[in-house]
Amino acid sequence: MWLSLTIMLLSPELADVAMVSISWVFLYLTFTCCVSATKLAPETQSKPPDSQLYWNLRVQGNMLEQSLTFFTALWSHALIVSPATAATLGGFVLYLRACYPVVWALEARAGLMPPGFPEGPGSITVFCASMPQHAINIYLLAAAACALKGIDLKPYLFGYDALGCAAGYVAYFLAFALLSACQPAFRKCFPAVKARHP
């Protein structure tokens, strides 16, 4: 009964947004199963490499970390601006999220990781699979925030959401570059941690 009532109350335009949300959770559960499968491999098999377990844990952890931003951006845009645009761009974020572990694994397998970079995704993974997700989320949030103030971003983007996503990409990259440049000053605020010996 409650399910029927919920479906009746859900606007038909929001059905695709709800499906993107459901798919996101199922993908997260799949990544969680991968972690469990790696940890609980039968004893007859060799122990998985530390790099594989780290990869599994970070793929799952990164998705969990991004979930709050993604759901806030997706549903804010859907409820305030356009359910169709939110569903389309949300689906693209979902696709990139599914590609993230694959690109990371292929990049590592091909030996394209820079020296001393064994514990995380390399530049190809970040720029091809991770940063576009941030860019889309920034655009979805910015368009929703502007709409709350009575401003429609579409005319400024010549009607193209892709230009908004590109602007989000540039904004994220500029923020990253600025904060990277400030790191030496930030580090002066924190004392070095001395090694403790028992």
C-alpha positions as CSV (number, residue, x, y, z in Angstrom):
1,M,0.0,0.0,0.0
2,W,2.7,2.4,1.0
3,L,4.6,1.7,-2.2
4,S,1.6,2.3,-4.4
5,L,1.0,5.6,-2.5
6,T,4.6,6.7,-3.0
7,I,4.5,5.9,-6.7
8,M,1.3,7.9,-7.0
9,L,2.7,10.9,-5.2
10,L,6.0,10.8,-7.2
11,S,5.7,13.1,-10.2
12,P,6.1,11.2,-13.5
13,E,8.9,13.6,-14.4
14,L,10.9,12.5,-11.4
15,A,10.7,8.8,-12.2
16,D,13.9,8.9,-14.2
17,V,15.7,10.7,-11.4
18,A,14.5,8.1,-8.9
19,M,15.8,5.4,-11.3
20,V,19.3,7.1,-11.4
21,S,19.3,7.2,-7.6
22,I,18.3,3.5,-7.3
23,S,21.0,2.5,-9.9
24,W,23.6,4.5,-7.9
25,V,22.8,2.6,-4.8
26,F,22.9,-0.8,-6.6
27,L,26.3,0.2,-8.1
28,Y,27.6,1.1,-4.6
29,L,26.4,-2.3,-3.3
30,T,28.2,-4.0,-6.2
31,F,31.4,-2.3,-5.2
32,T,30.8,-3.3,-1.6
33,C,30.4,-6.9,-2.7
34,C,33.7,-6.7,-4.5
35,V,35.4,-5.7,-1.3
36,S,33.9,-8.6,0.6
37,A,34.7,-11.0,-2.2
38,T,38.4,-9.9,-2.2
39,K,38.7,-10.2,1.5
40,L,37.0,-13.5,1.8
41,A,38.6,-15.4,-1.1
42,P,38.8,-19.1,-0.5
43,E,42.0,-20.2,1.4
44,T,42.9,-22.4,-1.6
45,Q,43.6,-19.3,-3.6
46,S,46.5,-17.0,-3.2
47,K,46.1,-13.9,-1.0
48,P,45.1,-10.9,-3.1
49,P,47.8,-8.3,-3.6
50,D,47.6,-5.3,-1.2
51,S,47.2,-3.1,-4.3
52,Q,44.0,-5.0,-5.3
53,L,42.5,-4.7,-1.8
54,Y,43.4,-1.0,-1.7
55,W,41.8,-0.5,-5.1
56,N,38.6,-2.2,-4.0
57,L,38.4,-0.2,-0.8
58,R,39.1,3.1,-2.4
59,V,36.6,2.5,-5.3
60,Q,33.9,1.8,-2.7
61,G,35.1,4.6,-0.3
62,N,35.3,7.2,-3.1
63,M,31.8,6.4,-4.2
64,L,30.5,6.7,-0.6
65,E,32.4,10.0,-0.2
66,Q,30.8,11.4,-3.4
67,S,27.2,10.2,-2.6
68,L,26.2,13.2,-0.6
69,T,27.3,15.7,-3.2
70,F,25.7,13.6,-6.0
71,F,22.3,13.1,-4.4
72,T,22.1,16.8,-3.3
73,A,23.0,18.0,-6.8
74,L,20.7,15.5,-8.6
75,W,17.6,16.1,-6.5
76,S,18.1,19.9,-6.0
77,H,18.3,20.3,-9.8
78,A,15.4,17.9,-10.4
79,L,13.1,19.7,-7.9
80,I,14.1,23.3,-8.7
81,V,15.2,23.4,-12.3
82,S,14.6,20.4,-14.6
83,P,13.9,16.7,-13.8
84,A,14.9,15.8,-17.4
85,T,18.2,17.5,-17.2
86,A,18.9,16.1,-13.8
87,A,18.2,12.6,-15.0
88,T,20.3,12.9,-18.1
89,L,23.3,14.4,-16.4
90,G,22.8,12.1,-13.4
91,G,22.9,9.1,-15.7
92,F,26.1,10.4,-17.2
93,V,27.7,10.7,-13.7
94,L,26.5,7.1,-13.0
95,Y,28.2,6.0,-16.2
96,L,31.5,7.7,-15.2
97,R,31.3,6.3,-11.7
98,A,31.0,2.8,-13.2
99,C,34.0,3.6,-15.5
100,Y,36.1,4.9,-12.6
101,P,37.4,1.5,-11.3
102,V,37.9,0.1,-14.8
103,V,40.0,3.1,-16.0
104,W,42.0,3.1,-12.7
105,A,42.8,-0.7,-13.1
106,L,43.6,-0.4,-16.8
107,E,45.9,2.6,-16.2
108,A,47.7,0.8,-13.5
109,R,48.0,-2.4,-15.6
110,A,49.4,-0.4,-18.6
111,G,52.1,1.0,-16.3
112,L,50.9,4.6,-16.9
113,M,51.0,5.5,-13.2
114,P,53.8,8.0,-12.4
115,P,56.6,6.7,-10.2
116,G,55.7,6.8,-6.5
117,F,52.0,6.9,-7.3
118,P,51.0,3.3,-6.4
119,E,48.2,4.1,-3.9
120,G,45.7,6.0,-5.9
121,P,44.2,6.7,-9.3
122,G,46.6,8.4,-11.7
123,S,46.0,11.5,-13.8
124,I,44.1,9.6,-16.6
125,T,41.6,8.2,-14.1
126,V,41.2,11.6,-12.4
127,F,40.8,13.7,-15.6
128,C,38.7,11.2,-17.6
129,A,36.4,9.7,-15.0
130,S,36.6,11.6,-11.7
131,M,36.7,15.3,-12.5
132,P,33.8,15.3,-15.0
133,Q,31.6,14.0,-12.2
134,H,32.6,17.0,-10.0
135,A,32.0,19.3,-13.0
136,I,28.5,18.0,-13.5
137,N,27.6,18.2,-9.8
138,I,28.9,21.8,-9.7
139,Y,26.7,22.7,-12.7
140,L,23.6,21.0,-11.3
141,L,24.1,22.8,-7.9
142,A,24.9,26.2,-9.5
143,A,21.9,26.1,-11.7
144,A,19.6,25.1,-8.8
145,A,21.1,27.9,-6.6
146,C,20.7,30.5,-9.4
147,A,17.1,29.4,-10.0
148,L,16.3,29.9,-6.3
149,K,17.4,33.5,-6.9
150,G,15.3,33.8,-10.0
151,I,18.3,33.5,-12.4
152,D,18.1,31.1,-15.4
153,L,21.6,30.0,-16.4
154,K,20.5,28.5,-19.7
155,P,20.5,31.7,-21.7
156,Y,24.1,32.5,-20.5
157,L,25.1,29.0,-21.8
158,F,23.4,29.4,-25.2
159,G,21.0,26.7,-24.1
160,Y,23.6,24.0,-23.7
161,D,24.0,22.2,-20.4
162,A,27.4,20.9,-21.7
163,L,28.7,24.4,-21.5
164,G,27.6,24.6,-17.9
165,C,29.4,21.3,-17.2
166,A,32.5,22.7,-18.9
167,A,32.3,25.7,-16.7
168,G,32.0,23.5,-13.7
169,Y,35.1,21.6,-14.8
170,V,37.1,24.9,-15.1
171,A,35.8,26.0,-11.7
172,Y,36.9,22.8,-10.0
173,F,40.3,22.9,-11.7
174,L,40.8,26.5,-10.6
175,A,39.9,25.7,-7.0
176,F,42.2,22.7,-7.1
177,A,45.1,24.8,-8.5
178,L,44.5,27.6,-5.9
179,L,44.4,25.3,-3.0
180,S,47.4,23.4,-4.2
181,A,49.4,26.7,-4.4
182,C,48.3,27.5,-0.9
183,Q,49.5,24.2,0.6
184,P,53.0,25.5,1.7
185,A,51.3,28.2,3.7
186,F,48.7,25.8,5.2
187,R,51.5,23.3,6.2
188,K,53.2,26.0,8.3
189,C,50.1,26.0,10.5
190,F,50.6,22.4,11.5
191,P,53.7,21.1,13.4
192,A,55.5,18.1,12.1
193,V,54.6,14.8,13.7
194,K,57.6,13.2,15.4
195,A,58.0,9.5,15.1
196,R,57.1,7.8,18.4
197,H,59.2,4.9,19.5
198,P,58.0,2.5,22.3
